[in-house]
Amino acid sequence: MSTFFTSDSHFGHKNIIQLCNRPFSDSSEMDQAMIESWNSVVGPRDVVYHLGDFSMLPPDKISAILKKLNGVKRLIIGNHDKDPRVIPEWASKRLMAEVSVDGHKLFLCHYPMREWPGMWKGVIHLYGHVHGNLMPAPGSMDVGADIWGGKPVSLADLLAVITPFDQKSGNVSEPFRVKNWN
């Protein structure tokens, strides 16, 4: 059993093709390609954490797509996931999660954070939402479909590209002050 991560699939969302420059002529073509990409790396017993914005389609259509996808699917709810509670194919549905995978502690959220729980103790932050339009902070990574060619990504592949968080320097910058104390 392996664990994978992805986000921002936007199944059925025709406008995402232009917004994110996806190489598809319509949402049906995109959906079929993403299902094939997903199943090319995810086996039936693998776990996939989807970090939000799976689809804005009606629940019955989302259920039909989920049934075509391999693996145990766990949702971290995103801003476009409308009422996922009524979709039984999700093994779990949470706003955020702290999990351990292959000895690594992870903090999962749809949104990128500048600081996250456990950051100073080596916890890795995985997120989506920004479709590759934000440079990852050290110790974090965007797992969105637009970053990883539409395929869920393994932790090993993520670790190969994440810039390590340096506890000595942190995310050091000049303090932001609008007014001084006086």
PyMOL commands that set and color helices and strands:
alter all, ss='L'
color gray80, all
select helices_A, chain A and resi 15-19+27-41+59-68+84-86+119-121+155-159
alter helices_A, ss='H'
color red, helices_A
select strands_A, chain A and resi 3-6+47-50+72-76+92-94+96-101+104-109+124-127+140-142+153-154
alter strands_A, ss='S'
color yellow, strands_A
deselect
rebuild
show_as cartoon
